[in-house]
Amino acid sequence: MDLINKAQKAVINASTNISKDRMNAFKRALAIEENNGNLNAVWALEQMIANFDVANEKKLPLCDDTGIPHVIVEVGSDREIPFNFFKDIKEGIAKGLDNLPARPMAVKGNFIERIEQSCGLFEEASALKPVSFLFEQKDESTYGVNLGKTPDKIKVHIILQGGGPEIRGKTYRVYHKRSFDNVISEATNWLKDSLSMLGCTPSIPSIGIGRSHFEANSLMLRAMVHGNLDTLSSIEKEVTAECNKLGIGPMGLGGNSTVLGTFINVGNQRASGVRIVATRPACFVEPRIASFEF
């Protein structure tokens, strides 16, 4: 029951709170837009910050699109996965979605009817099942976790992924030509294209670079979970600055804050002429994440 309650609280916290580093980034962006006299951008950012405050105080969703639950798990070397772990996490997520309440988005029917959306939706928010769990291991990736810090613990991250960024995301191969700049430039160009269509800027894009489509997207998700806007790398700052040259600004109203920061996670690679790259232009309420240990 303790695990069920923790998962339930995590869903609600992920949907109603933003992290300290993200609030810091919004305040930095507001100061920049004020200094540059971008009144529309200032207005939009002020409304977003007010929205964050209300959502936190009233425990209301940050956005009407309450997102699809994704679960990322770190297991310490001295810890075993307990009995009913998956069942309890799923039950906790279901309770969290109903008690939030989340928007009912689960589609009824068989596999053809679900694709066609011809049988309508379930009324219960909890009918929206989480994506298959992702278990992290210690590796050489940029945002690789250090499981040795808590060997006797399991840490669970619940991240809620909205539809808009999913539509604008991209996973494809890039011919690296023995050049990191070639790969990151291609990924940045993908982001530029997607940001122009996103609508809900400022964005916090994430990039994963791996050996397969699954791995690239896993790296991207892990960057969203572990990334911190207060401690970006030099290359992450460069990609952010390049995207901000677009001048899209908050909510597309113009300005210098199209992107608040970028997370880039480079994983293991294989001997090949290509790298598989995944990009996701998160909307201004994302990443929506809550974590807990047990």
Backbone torsions as a table, in degrees:
resi	resn	phi	psi	omega
1	MET	NA	-34.3	179.2
2	ASP	-62.3	-41.6	179.2
3	LEU	-66.5	-39.6	177.1
4	ILE	-60.2	-45.7	-179.2
5	ASN	-65.4	-39.1	179.8
6	LYS	-66.0	-41.1	178.5
7	ALA	-66.3	-39.1	178.1
8	GLN	-61.7	-46.9	179.9
9	LYS	-64.4	-35.9	-179.3
10	ALA	-64.8	-40.7	177.7
11	VAL	-60.4	-45.7	-178.8
12	ILE	-67.2	-42.4	179.6
13	ASN	-65.4	-40.3	179.5
14	ALA	-61.9	-35.6	-175.4
15	SER	-84.8	-15.9	-171.9
16	THR	-119.9	-3.6	-177.1
17	ASN	-131.3	153.5	168.8
18	ILE	-119.3	155.4	-176.0
19	SER	-74.1	162.5	-178.7
20	LYS	-61.3	-41.9	-178.8
21	ASP	-65.0	-33.1	177.9
22	ARG	-71.6	-40.5	176.3
23	MET	-62.8	-40.1	176.2
24	ASN	-59.0	-41.4	-178.9
25	ALA	-66.0	-39.1	177.8
26	PHE	-65.1	-39.8	179.5
27	LYS	-68.6	-36.6	175.2
28	ARG	-63.9	-41.9	179.0
29	ALA	-64.4	-40.1	178.9
30	LEU	-62.0	-41.9	179.3
31	ALA	-63.8	-40.1	178.9
32	ILE	-63.5	-45.7	-178.3
33	GLU	-67.7	-35.4	176.3
34	GLU	-64.6	-43.5	-179.7
35	ASN	-64.4	-32.1	-178.8
36	ASN	-91.3	0.0	177.2
37	GLY	69.1	25.9	178.2
38	ASN	-85.8	85.1	-170.1
39	LEU	-64.1	-37.3	178.8
40	ASN	-65.4	-41.0	178.2
41	ALA	-65.8	-40.1	177.7
42	VAL	-60.7	-47.0	179.9
43	TRP	-59.1	-47.0	-177.6
44	ALA	-62.9	-44.6	-179.6
45	LEU	-65.6	-38.2	177.5
46	GLU	-62.8	-39.9	178.1
47	GLN	-66.0	-38.1	178.9
48	MET	-65.2	-45.4	179.7
49	ILE	-63.3	-39.6	177.1
50	ALA	-64.1	-38.7	177.3
51	ASN	-61.8	-42.1	178.1
52	PHE	-61.2	-43.4	-178.6
53	ASP	-63.6	-43.6	-179.7
54	VAL	-66.4	-44.3	-179.6
55	ALA	-60.2	-41.3	-180.0
56	ASN	-67.6	-44.5	-177.1
57	GLU	-70.0	-42.9	-174.9
58	LYS	-93.4	-4.5	-175.5
59	LYS	56.2	51.1	176.8
60	LEU	-110.4	151.4	179.9
61	PRO	-59.7	141.6	177.5
62	LEU	-65.0	-25.4	-176.8
63	CYS	-148.9	151.5	177.3
64	ASP	-61.3	-34.9	173.5
65	ASP	-81.0	95.2	-172.2
66	THR	-79.0	-5.2	166.9
67	GLY	88.8	164.1	177.6
68	ILE	-99.1	127.1	-178.5
69	PRO	-70.1	130.1	170.5
70	HIS	-119.3	139.8	-176.9
71	VAL	-120.2	123.9	176.9
72	ILE	-118.4	130.2	-170.6
73	VAL	-123.3	133.6	170.9
74	GLU	-109.9	126.9	179.6
75	VAL	-114.8	119.9	178.5
76	GLY	-63.9	154.6	-175.2
77	SER	-64.9	-23.9	-178.5
78	ASP	-102.1	15.3	-174.8
79	ARG	-122.8	140.6	174.9
80	GLU	-105.2	152.2	176.4
81	ILE	-71.7	123.9	-175.5
82	PRO	-72.8	162.1	176.0
83	PHE	-60.1	138.1	178.9
84	ASN	68.3	17.0	-178.9
85	PHE	-55.4	-53.5	-176.9
86	PHE	-65.0	-42.5	179.9
87	LYS	-61.4	-44.9	-177.3
88	ASP	-68.3	-40.8	178.0
89	ILE	-61.7	-45.6	-179.5
90	LYS	-64.2	-39.3	178.4
91	GLU	-65.7	-41.0	178.1
92	GLY	-63.7	-40.9	177.6
93	ILE	-63.0	-42.5	178.7
94	ALA	-60.5	-44.8	178.7
95	LYS	-63.9	-40.0	179.5
96	GLY	-63.0	-43.1	179.7
97	LEU	-63.5	-40.6	179.8
98	ASP	-70.9	-38.1	-175.7
99	ASN	-84.2	-13.5	-179.1
100	LEU	-58.0	-53.8	-11.1
101	PRO	-85.0	149.6	174.9
102	ALA	-85.0	166.6	178.1
103	ARG	-77.5	130.0	176.1
104	PRO	-63.0	119.5	-177.1
105	MET	-134.9	-2.9	-176.3
106	ALA	-74.9	131.6	-175.2
107	VAL	-92.5	135.4	179.8
108	LYS	-83.2	163.3	168.8
109	GLY	107.7	178.5	176.1
110	ASN	-76.3	-174.4	-172.4
111	PHE	-65.1	-31.8	177.3
112	ILE	-73.5	-44.5	-179.0
113	GLU	-65.7	-32.7	177.7
114	ARG	-69.0	-39.1	176.7
115	ILE	-63.2	-45.2	-176.8
116	GLU	-79.3	-14.9	-176.3
117	GLN	53.6	47.2	-173.5
118	SER	-98.3	-5.6	-178.1
119	CYS	-114.1	9.5	177.7
120	GLY	84.4	-169.0	-175.7
121	LEU	-116.7	153.5	169.8
122	PHE	-70.2	143.3	179.8
123	GLU	-75.1	-29.3	-177.5
124	GLU	-81.6	130.9	176.0
125	ALA	-61.7	-31.3	-176.9
126	SER	-68.6	-10.5	177.3
127	ALA	-70.1	-13.8	177.0
128	LEU	-79.5	103.9	-174.9
129	LYS	-81.1	149.4	177.2
130	PRO	-69.2	156.5	173.6
131	VAL	-67.7	157.4	177.5
132	SER	-51.9	138.1	-175.3
133	PHE	-64.6	146.6	175.2
134	LEU	-113.5	121.3	178.3
135	PHE	-98.7	128.4	-179.6
136	GLU	-88.3	147.7	171.7
137	GLN	-127.6	157.7	176.4
138	LYS	-69.3	127.3	-179.8
139	ASP	-147.7	-170.4	-176.2
140	GLU	-94.3	9.3	-177.3
141	SER	-67.6	159.0	-177.5
142	THR	-54.3	-42.4	-179.6
143	TYR	-107.3	33.9	176.3
144	GLY	-63.3	138.8	-176.3
145	VAL	-86.0	154.3	176.4
146	ASN	-105.0	89.3	-176.4
147	LEU	-69.3	-13.7	-179.7
148	GLY	-70.5	-16.6	-179.0
149	LYS	-66.9	-35.2	-179.2
150	THR	-133.6	71.7	-173.7
151	PRO	-66.1	-20.4	-178.1
152	ASP	-101.2	15.2	-176.3
153	LYS	-121.8	156.7	165.9
154	ILE	-113.5	130.6	178.1
155	LYS	-114.4	129.6	-177.5
156	VAL	-115.5	129.6	175.3
157	HIS	-113.0	128.0	174.8
158	ILE	-112.6	123.2	-177.7
159	ILE	-123.3	132.2	-177.5
160	LEU	-103.2	119.2	-173.0
161	GLN	-107.7	118.2	-179.0
162	GLY	-80.4	163.4	-174.1
163	GLY	-74.1	-37.7	-177.5
164	GLY	-56.8	-52.8	177.2
165	PRO	-62.5	-32.5	178.0
166	GLU	-63.6	-40.9	179.8
167	ILE	-63.9	-36.0	-175.9
168	ARG	-90.0	-7.9	-179.9
169	GLY	-73.5	167.3	-178.5
170	LYS	-151.4	139.3	173.0
171	THR	-131.2	121.7	-175.4
172	TYR	-160.8	173.4	179.4
173	ARG	-90.5	150.7	174.6
174	VAL	-129.8	129.6	172.9
175	TYR	-75.3	114.6	-170.6
176	HIS	-74.6	-27.0	-180.0
177	LYS	53.0	33.6	-179.8
178	ARG	55.7	35.7	-178.0
179	SER	-140.1	117.7	174.1
180	PHE	-61.5	-39.3	-179.3
181	ASP	-60.2	-35.8	179.9
182	ASN	-64.3	-41.9	-179.0
183	VAL	-69.3	-47.9	-175.2
184	ILE	-71.2	-29.7	176.8
185	SER	-66.7	-40.6	177.8
186	GLU	-63.6	-44.8	178.8
187	ALA	-62.4	-40.2	179.3
188	THR	-63.9	-39.4	177.6
189	ASN	-64.5	-38.3	174.6
190	TRP	-59.6	-44.6	179.7
191	LEU	-61.5	-42.3	-179.8
192	LYS	-58.9	-43.7	178.5
193	ASP	-62.3	-42.8	-176.4
194	SER	-72.9	-36.1	-179.3
195	LEU	-65.1	-31.8	179.4
196	SER	-67.8	-18.0	-179.3
197	MET	-111.8	-4.8	-172.3
198	LEU	-65.8	-49.8	-179.7
199	GLY	93.1	-47.0	-173.8
200	CYS	-99.2	56.4	175.4
201	THR	-84.6	158.4	11.0
202	PRO	-77.4	149.8	-176.0
203	SER	-104.4	157.9	168.2
204	ILE	-124.1	83.3	-175.3
205	PRO	-68.1	155.1	174.3
206	SER	-129.6	143.6	-179.8
207	ILE	-129.2	130.9	173.8
208	GLY	-120.1	133.7	-178.8
209	ILE	-125.5	114.3	-175.8
210	GLY	-143.2	-154.8	-174.2
211	ARG	-102.9	-16.3	-178.3
212	SER	-144.1	167.1	178.8
213	HIS	-63.0	-41.7	178.0
214	PHE	-60.8	-46.8	-177.1
215	GLU	-66.2	-41.7	-179.4
216	ALA	-61.1	-43.0	179.2
217	ASN	-71.0	-33.8	176.0
218	SER	-64.1	-43.0	177.9
219	LEU	-62.6	-39.4	178.7
220	MET	-63.1	-45.4	178.1
221	LEU	-61.9	-41.4	-179.5
222	ARG	-65.9	-33.8	176.2
223	ALA	-64.6	-38.7	178.7
224	MET	-64.9	-35.8	-178.9
225	VAL	-73.5	-43.9	-171.0
226	HIS	-100.5	-10.8	-177.6
227	GLY	-67.6	149.7	179.5
228	ASN	-134.3	122.0	-175.9
229	LEU	-69.7	-15.1	178.3
230	ASP	-84.2	-11.0	-175.3
231	THR	-135.0	50.3	-179.4
232	LEU	-74.0	149.6	176.2
233	SER	-77.1	169.8	-179.4
234	SER	-63.4	-39.7	-179.7
235	ILE	-70.0	-35.8	176.5
236	GLU	-63.7	-38.2	176.7
237	LYS	-67.3	-36.5	179.5
238	GLU	-65.3	-44.5	178.8
239	VAL	-64.4	-39.8	177.8
240	THR	-60.1	-47.3	-179.4
241	ALA	-62.9	-39.4	-179.9
242	GLU	-64.0	-42.5	178.7
243	CYS	-67.1	-33.7	-179.4
244	ASN	-71.3	-14.9	174.8
245	LYS	-66.6	-16.4	179.3
246	LEU	-63.6	-30.2	179.8
247	GLY	71.2	18.4	179.5
248	ILE	-65.2	-45.2	177.4
249	GLY	72.3	177.0	-179.6
250	PRO	-59.8	128.3	179.0
251	MET	57.3	23.9	178.8
252	GLY	72.4	17.7	-176.2
253	LEU	-92.1	5.4	-179.9
254	GLY	91.7	153.9	179.1
255	GLY	135.5	-173.7	-175.2
256	ASN	-102.8	10.0	-173.6
257	SER	-121.5	51.8	174.5
258	THR	-68.0	-37.3	-179.0
259	VAL	-130.1	134.1	179.1
260	LEU	-89.2	-22.7	-178.0
261	GLY	172.1	161.4	-178.0
262	THR	-130.8	138.0	175.5
263	PHE	-108.0	127.9	-178.9
264	ILE	-124.3	121.6	-177.9
265	ASN	-120.9	111.3	-179.6
266	VAL	-102.9	122.0	-178.7
267	GLY	-100.9	-163.5	176.7
268	ASN	-63.4	152.4	-179.2
269	GLN	-127.1	164.0	178.2
270	ARG	-120.3	161.3	177.7
271	ALA	-68.6	104.1	-175.2
272	SER	-166.0	162.1	177.0
273	GLY	-85.1	-3.6	-177.0
274	VAL	-123.8	156.2	168.8
275	ARG	-122.9	140.3	177.6
276	ILE	-93.2	124.3	-172.4
277	VAL	-121.2	133.5	175.0
278	ALA	-119.1	131.8	176.9
279	THR	-126.5	145.2	177.6
280	ARG	-143.2	118.4	178.8
281	PRO	-89.3	86.1	-177.4
282	ALA	-55.7	143.6	176.0
283	CYS	-77.0	178.5	-169.2
284	PHE	-70.3	-15.0	177.3
285	VAL	-90.9	-4.9	-176.7
286	GLU	-108.1	163.9	-4.0
287	PRO	-68.4	137.7	175.9
288	ARG	-101.5	104.5	-170.8
289	ILE	-135.5	142.7	167.7
290	ALA	-140.9	144.1	-176.1
291	SER	-131.1	154.9	174.7
292	PHE	-153.5	156.2	177.7
293	GLU	-114.9	155.5	172.3
294	PHE	-155.9	NA	NA
